[in-house]
Structures are given as structure tokens and as C-alpha cells.
Amino acid sequence: MTSRPLRLCLALLLAALLAHATAQGTGVTLGFVGEIDGLVHGVPPEAAGHDLVALRTLDGVDVALATLCCDGDPEPRLRGDLPDLRGSHLLRPVASEELWPCALQATREVGFLPVSLWVVGTPAVLELARGRLPEWPGPGYRQLLLVFVDGDVRLTGTCVEAPWALQVDAYLRPGWNLLTSEVVGTAGQERVLLRSSGAADLEGAAWHWRGVSHTKPAGAAPQQRP
């Protein structure tokens, strides 16, 4: 008969393997060292020749470069490695007030770093989202956010001071994670729910090109800076 601790370890291992395999369907593998390999939809013709994508912090520091190329695919393909950031001076306390519009609660102190993907030389970002991108984020819109933590932690809290109210309820595993930022509520009464990503969030998710001049601030955390 299997002992209770061993059964728990096996269950956690199975959950981690399922999460890893599911994330691969989005073109992203997770862990302390990860990888991106997926098609990018909606790249405009005038973007030809812009083949570098920077994984950039909120303060504008590039932690890695990925490539945006064709290789015979009908749409450009994004390829790059997610570096191991353990010990990096760029990590901040996960509940730092510099990152969030209000105080949040964390089950332990760990280092945390969110990144965005900027196409070098253009005013455009690449978003990982389900379905076609709306002109403005509205109720039902889900975007997947790429973050790194150096330990497991649960982060919770509710902010009402943001342009849109923000509710956070997320469990993060050590290494790279995908968090789901979902706009919920009704038109005119939207709020952003930031939570752990499940299989339903990852299914059908893909990379999309978005010009930042067309992006409406959605109050999604962590806070965006120019």
C-alpha cells in the first residue's frame, strides 16, 4: 500500500507534468529554464525585417531576446529561450507595492519578475491570448502573462484603486509561470481577475501581434509603465 506522503508526491508530480504538457500547446514550455516556439498571428506586412523580440521588464530591461522568423510557415514563428533568473538582481518581492496598485498578501517571500514581449524597432507587443484580439479588452477577454518566481507562493488580494478593480488569486510554481488575466463583469463595471492558469485558459491560446497605440489600459497587474 502506498504511503500518504508518497501518494501526495506522486499527485504533485502528475499535476506538474500535466501543466507542463498543456502549456506546450500554447508554444511555451515552463520551468526554471523555459522555451517559446509558436506561430504569431496578425503580423502586419510592414513588420517585415523586424525579427527580434525582447523579453522586457516593467523597467525596460531586456532579460532575453527571441527571434521572429518564417521558416516556410504561413505565419511568422516566435522562438526563444526563457532564462533561469534565480539570483537575478531584477527579481523583486512578489508582493512589492512597486508592482501592484494596492497591498497584496503572499504566503511567503519570494523573488518575482513579470515580463512583456516587445518587437524590437516597432511600437508593438506580442500577446498570448485566446481567440482573436479585440480592439479593446472587454468582459470575457483572457490574456496569459509570463512571470518568473524563485519559489512557490500563493498571492491574493483585491485592489479597488486601479482604473479597473483588480482581484488576485494565484498560485505560482518555482520558475516560469503563465498567469491568466481575465476581464470579468459587465460593460461599464469591469474588473480584472488575475489567477492561476488552467487547462481551459491554455486551450486555443496563441501569440498575437498588437500595436501598443491600440492598447487600452485594462488595469491588469502588475502595473504597466511607459
N, C-alpha and C positions, 0 to 999 in steps of 0.2 A: 504494500500500500504506500502511495506517495505521501510524504510528509507535507504539512501545511505550508512551511516556508518554501519547499521545493515547488509545490503547485503554484504558489504566488510568483516565484521567479519565472516559471515556465509561462504563466499567463502574461507577465510583463514582457517577456521576450517575444511572445507571439504578437502582442499588441504593437511592439516596436517594429517588428518585421512587416506587419500589415500596413502600418503608417508609412514605412519606407517605400513599400511596393506601390501604394496608392499615390504617393507624391511623385513617383517616377512618371505616372501617367500625365502629369502636368508639365513634364520636361524638366523637373527638378528632383535631384536626389539629396537627401538630408543627412546630417551627421556633423561631427566636428569639422570634417572636410566634405564639401558637397560639390555638386555639378549641375550646370544648366545646359540643356540640349533640347530645344523646342522651336517650332515654327513661330514666326511673328506675323500676325495678321494686320492689315491696314497700313502697311508701309507705303507712303506716297512716292510717286516716280521721282520727285525732286530730291529724295533722300539717297539716291544712288551715289555711291562713293563714300558715304558715311558708315564705316564698317567697324567702329569701335563703340562699345557701351561700357560706361563706368558704373561700378557699384559704389555709390556715393553716400556718405553720412549726411546727417542733417546740417552739419557744419561745413559741408562742401569738400570733405576729404575723401579721395578715391582709395578704396581698400583693395580693389582688383579691377581688371579690365577683361571684358568678354568681347567676342567678335560677332558681327552680324554679316553673314555671307550667304551665298546662294547654293553652291554645290549641286546644281541641277534641280533643286527643289522649286516648286511653283511659287513659293514664298520664301523670303529670307529666313535663315535659321540662326538662332541665338545659341552660341556655345561659349562656355567658360567655366572656370573652377571657383568654388566658394572656399576661401582660405580659412585655416584654423586660426581663430583670433584669441585663443586663450592666452592671457598675459598681455594683451594689447593695451596700450595706454588710451586707446579710443573707447574702451568699454566704460560705461557709466553705471552707477547703481540703478537697478531695474525700476525703482520707484522714485527716481530723482525728479524733483519739481521742475528741473530744466527741460524734461522730456514731455511732461503731461500738463494739461490745463488745470489740474487740481491734485490734491494729495490722494495717492492710491496706497493700498495695503499689499505687502508681499510676505509670503511665508518664510522667506529667508533672504539674506543679502547676497545677490549675485551680480556679476557684470552683464551688461545688456547693450546691444547696439542694433538699431534698425538701419536698413539701407534702402535707397531707391536706385532704379536703373535709368541713367541718363545717357542718351545718344550723344556722343561727343561731337561737338561742332554744330548741333542743332538745338532749338528750343523744344525738345521732345523727350518724353519718358516712355518706358515700356511698362505696361501694367499687366499683371497676371489676374485675369478675371473670367467669370463665366459668361458665355454668350457675347454678343456684340456690345461694344461700349456705348452707353447713352451719351448724349451731348452733355447733360448734367446728371450727376448721381441723384437718384431718387429712390423711393421705397422699393425694396427688393434687390437693389444693386449690391453685389458682393465683389470685393476685391481681396486678393491674397497678398499679405505683406510679409516680406522677408526680414527676419530678425535673428540675431545670434545671442545666445546666453552661455555662460560658462558653468552653469549648474541648473538643476531642476528647481522650479519655483512655480507657485500659483500667484497670480496677480489679480486683484479685484478692486472695484471701486466705481463710483458714479460721479461724473462731473456735470454740473449744470451751467457753468460759466462760459463754456465754449460756444462758438457760433451755433453749433448744434449740440444738444446734450449728448454726453458720451457715457456708455456703460461698458465696463471692462470685466471680463470673467474668463481668464485664460490660464491654462497650464502649459508651461514651456519645458521641453526636454533639453538636456545639455547639447549644445551645438546649434546648427541652423534649424530654424522653425518657420513654418508658414502659419500666420495668423489670419483669420477671416475678419475683415471689416465690412459689416453689413449695415445698410441704411434700412431702418425699420420705422414703423409708424405710418401716418398718412400725410399727404401733401400739406405742407404748412406746419406740421407737427412732427417732423422727422427727428430721429435721434440715431446715433451711430453705436452699434453693438460690436465691440472688439472681443473676439472669443477664439478658443481653440478651433482649429480646422478639422472637420470630419470628412468622411468619405463623400457625402453629398455635396460638400463645398468643392472638393477637388475634382469630382467627376465633371468632365466637359470644360474644365478651366484651360485657358490658353493665353499666350502672350499677345498683347495688342499695343500698337503704336498710338500715342496720344500727344498732340501738341499742347504744351503747358498753357499756352494762351487760351485754350479752350477748356481748361480745367477749373471747375468751380470748387472752392474750398468746402470740404464736406465735414470739417471738424474731426476727421479721422485722426486718431492718435497713433504714434507720437506726433507732437506738434511739427508742422511743416514750417521751414524758414526759407527766406529768399536766398 
